[in-house]
Amino acid sequence: MRGITSRTLLGTLLSWTIIFEGLFALSIAAQASIEGLGTILASTFTLAAAQLTALGIFIGAMWTLKIAFPDPRRTVLVRLFGLLTYLAMVILAMEGLVMVLIAGNVNVEGFGGVGKKWIVLIGAQLFAIAVLSLRLWRLRDIRSVNWLADTLGSLASAMLMLEGLTAIGIAGNATITGLGTVLERTMVYAGAGLFMLGALIFLVWTITSDPWAAPRIQKRIGLGWALPVIVVLGGLIAAAAVAVSTVAGSVTVAGAGSATKGYVVAGIAQLFALGLVSPILWKLSLERLDRRSLVQFIAAASMAMLAFEGVFAMALAANTHIEGIGGILEGTFRLAGAQLLALSVVALSMWIIRDSPRLGGRAKLVVSALSLLSLTVIALEGLAVMVLAGDLRIDDLGGVRERYVLMGGAQMALLASLALLCQARPEGVRALKVAGTAAAFFSVLMLPFALLL
């Protein structure tokens, strides 16, 4: 069926999510008390849940009609229902914002208590679902060049907005182990900044495909500006995550609860990843989805994963004892993560700019060589980790068994080798194709020896 596209399918799935949440709210509807707001009657709760369910059903029905009738005649009735669909999505977005801004601890009669952070998260994800649905509905008649990159890119920017709203909603005076107190307004500013950066990236993804705006923008200034803009916006998010990783610790937020260092580290690393993948996905979205672009997607994903692990290691850094080797200072641990991050970012940067028409033959040779060298060093470091693997104990976190350290080194070597193999295939300098393939096979063939040692 011509009506079944990546956008209609994703839009339908999002509408089912709204329906599910509305039905769940209906199932627990009862008198509830909200901290800082007061008591709401069971009838009010039921009405709100029913309205959410109705919005989901209406949006889902419109997506179903779009799939069944992909090219309806532009009658007044069709336009009216199109506008009503936009209105339903806007209402959903506003409701999500309201939930975030008035959130407090909730106690539902017969169900129990729900913490403020969960209410904020529900409101933020409703907003994210609404803006994603708005984009999908706006572009419902536009075929994407690369549906995979387009879908993942818009999801990543929506996730950034979701996290920014969550930070605003749970904002309070926070105490970070090893750093001190962070004021509530600082959290609000940080959340608002993250939300704005995510919204700008989302806007770029939308207007460059919009049936009205895209042709006019392309006619006046072209669309070449989009990649540098997303690189800057994504780079700001990634740089902020790297900066925060140096002070990561257990966090307690007044009125919202606490999180151990492990959860904080994971949150920082995934925030870095969202900023990093935005320009990568944009570059991939410009190429038609085929075997070659899938190979490039795998290469980029491998390098992004290695960079993610570098930030994870930086945030996790603490004095560490390795059985059979001795102690490693926190600074040494952080330096190891930083160099893994640096090597991965160099390889990714070279991958992004290597097809630039401004690069001459010698410049392309240097770019390809830098990418090759960076990935080879990472692969060798992975092998070294496997050889030196042992039980270790990290302060503030606990112990890690030898087999997990071994697995970490193996996946470093494999990811780097995979990226090398994928980059060895596209057009370029023949000698570097051979070198990349040789380096990848060398790393893979060394894995058994690293395991034995």
C-alpha positions in Angstrom: 0.0 0.0 0.0 1.3 3.5 -0.9 -0.1 4.9 2.3 2.2 2.8 4.4 5.4 4.9 5.0 7.8 5.4 7.8 6.0 8.5 8.9 2.5 7.0 8.8 3.7 4.0 10.8 5.5 6.0 13.4 2.5 8.4 13.7 0.2 5.5 14.2 2.5 4.0 16.9 2.6 7.3 18.7 -1.2 7.6 18.7 -1.4 4.1 20.2 0.9 5.2 23.0 -1.4 8.1 23.7 -4.4 5.8 23.8 -2.6 3.4 26.1 -1.7 6.2 28.6 -5.2 7.5 28.5 -6.7 4.1 29.2 -4.2 3.5 32.0 -5.2 6.8 33.6 -8.9 5.8 33.2 -8.2 2.5 35.0 -6.7 4.2 38.1 -9.0 7.3 38.1 -10.0 8.3 41.6 -9.8 11.2 43.9 -6.2 12.5 44.0 -4.2 15.0 46.0 -1.4 16.9 44.3 1.3 18.5 46.5 1.2 22.3 46.1 -2.1 22.2 44.2 -4.7 20.5 46.2 -7.3 17.8 45.7 -9.0 16.9 42.4 -12.2 14.9 42.3 -12.5 11.4 40.8 -14.8 12.8 38.1 -12.2 15.4 37.1 -9.5 12.8 37.0 -11.8 10.6 34.8 -12.7 13.4 32.5 -9.0 14.3 31.9 -8.1 10.6 31.3 -11.1 10.3 28.9 -10.1 13.4 27.0 -6.5 12.1 26.6 -7.9 8.8 25.3 -10.2 10.6 22.9 -7.3 12.7 21.5 -5.3 9.5 20.9 -8.2 7.8 19.2 -8.9 10.7 17.0 -5.2 11.1 16.0 -5.0 7.3 15.4 -8.1 7.4 13.2 -6.6 10.2 11.1 -3.4 8.2 10.6 -5.5 5.2 9.6 -7.4 7.2 7.1 -4.2 8.5 5.7 -2.9 5.0 5.2 -6.1 3.9 3.6 -6.5 7.0 1.4 -3.0 8.3 0.7 -4.1 10.9 -1.9 -7.5 12.2 -1.0 -9.1 15.0 -2.9 -8.4 18.4 -1.3 -12.0 19.0 -0.3 -13.1 21.4 2.5 -13.9 18.4 4.7 -10.4 16.9 4.3 -8.8 20.3 5.1 -11.0 20.7 8.1 -10.1 17.3 9.5 -6.4 18.0 8.8 -6.6 21.3 10.8 -8.5 19.4 13.6 -5.6 16.9 13.7 -3.1 19.7 14.1 -5.3 21.2 16.9 -5.5 17.8 18.7 -1.7 17.6 18.7 -1.2 21.1 19.9 -3.6 20.5 22.8 -1.6 17.4 23.7 1.6 19.4 23.7 0.1 22.1 25.9 -1.2 19.5 28.4 2.3 18.0 28.6 3.8 21.4 29.3 1.2 22.1 32.0 1.9 18.8 33.7 5.6 19.6 33.7 5.1 23.1 35.2 2.6 22.2 37.9 4.0 18.8 38.8 4.2 17.7 42.4 4.0 14.5 44.4 0.6 12.8 43.7 -1.4 10.5 45.9 -4.2 8.6 44.1 -6.8 6.9 46.2 -6.7 3.2 45.8 -3.5 3.3 43.8 -0.8 5.0 46.0 1.7 7.7 45.7 3.5 8.8 42.5 6.7 11.0 42.9 7.1 14.4 41.3 9.8 13.2 39.0 7.5 10.6 37.4 4.7 13.2 36.8 7.3 15.5 35.2 8.5 12.7 33.0 5.0 11.8 31.9 4.3 15.4 31.0 7.6 15.8 29.1 7.1 12.6 27.1 3.5 13.7 26.2 5.0 16.9 24.9 7.6 15.0 22.9 5.0 12.7 21.4 2.9 15.7 20.4 5.7 17.6 18.6 6.8 14.4 16.9 3.3 13.8 15.8 3.0 17.4 14.5 6.1 17.0 12.4 5.0 13.7 11.0 1.6 15.0 10.2 3.0 18.1 8.5 5.4 16.0 6.4 2.9 13.1 5.8 2.9 13.7 2.0 6.7 14.1 1.7 8.9 11.0 1.1 12.1 11.1 3.0 15.4 10.3 1.2 16.6 8.1 4.1 13.7 7.2 6.4 16.0 5.6 9.0 18.2 8.6 9.5 15.3 11.0 9.3 13.3 9.1 12.0 16.3 8.6 14.3 17.3 12.3 13.9 13.9 13.7 14.8 13.6 11.2 17.7 17.0 12.3 19.1 16.1 16.0 19.0 12.7 15.3 20.6 14.5 13.4 23.3 16.7 16.4 24.0 13.6 18.5 24.4 12.1 15.9 26.7 15.2 15.9 28.9 15.3 19.7 29.0 11.7 19.9 30.1 12.4 17.2 32.7 15.2 19.2 34.2 13.0 22.3 34.4 10.2 20.3 36.0 12.3 18.7 38.8 14.4 21.7 39.4 15.3 22.4 43.0 18.4 23.0 45.1 20.7 20.1 44.3 23.6 18.6 46.3 26.3 16.9 44.2 28.8 14.7 45.9 32.3 16.2 45.5 31.0 19.5 44.2 28.5 21.1 46.6 25.2 22.8 46.1 23.6 23.8 42.8 20.8 26.4 43.0 17.3 25.7 41.6 17.6 28.5 39.1 20.8 27.0 37.7 18.9 23.8 37.0 16.1 25.7 35.4 18.6 27.6 33.1 20.4 24.4 32.2 17.1 22.7 31.4 15.9 25.6 29.3 19.1 25.8 27.4 19.0 22.0 26.6 15.3 22.4 25.6 16.1 25.3 23.2 19.0 23.5 21.6 16.9 20.4 21.1 14.1 22.6 19.7 16.4 24.3 17.2 17.7 21.0 16.0 14.2 19.7 15.6 13.2 22.9 13.8 16.1 22.3 11.3 14.9 18.7 10.7 11.4 20.0 10.1 11.7 23.1 7.9 14.3 21.6 5.5 11.6 19.1 4.5 8.5 21.3 4.9 6.5 21.5 1.7 6.0 25.2 2.0 9.3 26.4 3.7 11.9 24.1 2.2 11.5 25.3 -1.5 11.6 28.9 -0.4 14.7 28.5 1.8 16.5 26.5 -0.9 15.7 29.1 -3.5 17.1 32.0 -1.3 20.0 30.5 0.6 20.1 26.8 -0.2 20.2 24.0 2.3 24.0 23.6 2.8 23.8 25.7 6.0 21.9 22.9 7.8 24.9 20.6 8.5 27.1 23.3 10.0 24.2 24.5 12.2 23.5 21.1 13.5 27.2 20.5 14.0 27.3 23.6 16.2 24.1 22.9 18.1 25.0 19.2 18.7 28.6 20.2 19.5 27.4 22.5 22.2 25.3 19.7 23.8 28.2 17.2 23.6 30.7 19.8 25.0 28.4 20.6 27.9 28.1 16.8 28.7 31.9 16.4 28.6 32.2 19.4 31.0 29.7 18.0 33.4 31.3 14.6 33.3 34.3 16.0 35.2 32.1 16.7 38.3 29.8 13.7 38.1 28.7 12.3 41.4 25.6 11.2 43.4 22.9 13.9 43.2 20.1 14.8 45.6 17.5 17.3 44.4 15.1 18.9 46.9 11.6 17.7 46.3 12.5 15.2 43.5 14.7 12.5 45.2 18.2 11.4 44.6 20.3 9.4 42.0 23.5 7.4 42.6 26.6 8.2 40.6 26.0 5.3 38.2 22.7 6.7 37.0 24.2 10.2 36.8 27.1 8.9 34.7 24.7 7.0 32.3 22.6 10.2 31.9 25.6 12.3 31.1 26.9 9.8 28.5 23.6 9.4 26.8 23.2 13.2 26.6 26.6 13.4 25.0 25.5 10.7 22.5 22.3 12.6 21.6 24.4 15.7 20.8 27.0 13.7 18.9 24.6 11.7 16.7 22.6 14.7 15.5 25.1 15.9 12.8 25.9 12.2 11.9 22.3 11.4 11.2 21.8 14.6 9.3 24.7 13.7 7.0 23.3 10.2 6.5 19.8 11.6 5.8 21.1 13.2 2.6 21.9 9.9 1.0 19.4 7.4 -0.2 19.0 4.3 2.0 20.9 1.5 0.3 23.7 -0.9 1.0 26.4 1.7 0.9 24.5 4.1 3.2 23.9 1.2 5.6 27.6 0.4 5.7 28.3 4.1 6.5 25.6 4.0 9.2 27.3 1.1 10.8 30.7 2.8 10.7 29.3 6.0 12.2 27.4 4.1 14.9 30.5 2.2 15.9 32.6 5.4 16.2 29.8 7.2 18.1 29.6 4.2 20.5 33.3 4.5 21.2 33.0 8.2 21.9 30.1 7.5 24.2 32.3 5.0 26.1 35.0 7.7 26.4 32.6 10.1 28.1 31.2 7.3 30.2 34.7 6.5 31.4 35.5 10.2 32.1 32.3 10.6 34.2 33.0 7.3 36.0 36.6 8.1 36.9 37.7 7.5 40.4 40.6 5.9 42.2 40.7 2.3 41.0 42.5 -0.9 42.1 43.2 -3.6 39.5 44.1 -7.0 40.7 47.6 -8.0 39.6 48.5 -4.5 38.5 47.9 -2.1 41.4 46.2 1.3 41.8 45.2 3.8 39.2 44.6 7.4 40.2 41.3 9.2 39.3 43.2 11.5 37.0 44.7 8.6 35.1 41.3 7.0 34.7 39.8 10.2 33.4 42.7 10.7 31.0 42.2 7.3 29.5 38.5 8.1 28.9 39.5 11.5 27.4 41.9 10.1 24.9 39.3 7.4 23.8 36.9 10.3 23.4 39.4 12.4 21.5 40.4 9.6 19.1 36.7 8.7 18.4 35.8 12.4 17.8 38.8 12.8 15.4 37.7 9.7 13.4 34.1 10.9 13.3 35.1 14.4 12.3 37.2 13.1 9.5 34.2 10.9 8.4 31.9 13.9 8.3 34.2 16.2 6.2 35.8 13.7 4.0 33.3 14.2 1.2 33.5 17.9 1.2 34.1 19.3 -2.3 36.6 21.8 -0.8 39.1 19.1 0.0 41.7 18.5 -2.6 43.5 15.2 -3.2 46.3 15.7 -0.6 43.8 16.9 2.0 41.6 13.9 1.4 44.6 11.7 1.9 45.4 13.4 5.3 41.7 13.1 6.4 41.5 9.4 5.5 44.9 8.7 7.2 43.8 10.4 10.4 40.6 8.4 10.6 42.5 5.2 9.9 45.2 5.9 12.5 42.7 6.9 15.2 40.6 3.7 14.8 43.7 1.5 14.7 45.0 3.0 18.0 41.5 2.3 19.6 41.6 -1.3 18.4 45.0 -1.8 19.8 43.9 -0.3 23.1 41.0 -2.7 23.2 43.4 -5.6 22.8 45.6 -4.2 25.6 42.6 -4.0 27.9 41.9 -7.6 27.2 45.5 -8.7 27.9 45.6 -6.7 31.2 42.0 -7.6 32.3 41.5 -8.4 35.9 39.1 -7.9 38.8 39.0 -4.2 39.7 37.4 -2.0 42.3 36.3 1.6 41.6 35.8 4.0 44.5 32.2 5.1 44.9 31.0 2.4 42.6 32.2 -1.0 43.7 33.8 -4.1 42.1 33.8 -5.2 38.4 34.6 -8.8 37.6 37.4 -9.7 35.2 35.1 -11.1 32.5 33.3 -7.7 32.2 36.6 -5.9 31.8 37.5 -8.5 29.1 34.2 -8.0 27.4 34.8 -4.2 27.4 38.2 -4.5 25.8 36.8 -7.0 23.2 34.0 -4.7 22.2 36.4 -1.7 21.8 38.6 -3.7 19.5 35.6 -5.1 17.5 33.8 -1.7 17.2 37.0 0.0 15.9 37.7 -2.9 13.5 34.1 -2.7 12.2 34.5 1.0 11.6 37.8 0.3 9.8 36.2 -2.3 7.6 33.2 -0.2 6.7 35.4 2.8 5.8 37.7 0.7 3.7 35.0 0.1 1.1 33.8 3.5 -0.2 35.6 5.5 -2.9 38.9 6.9 -1.9 42.7 6.3 -2.1 43.4 2.7 -3.1 46.3 2.4 -0.7 44.2 3.5 2.2 41.5 0.9 1.3 44.1 -1.8 1.6 45.5 -0.3 4.8 42.1 0.0 6.5 41.2 -3.6 5.6 44.5 -4.9 6.8 44.3 -3.0 10.1 40.8 -4.3 10.7 41.7 -7.9 10.0 44.8 -7.6 12.1 42.8 -6.4 15.1 40.2 -9.2 14.7 42.8 -11.9 14.3 44.6 -10.7 17.5 41.5 -11.2 19.6 42.1 -14.9 20.3 45.7 -14.2 21.4 44.5 -11.4 23.7 42.0 -13.9 25.2 44.7 -16.5 25.8 47.1 -14.0 27.4 
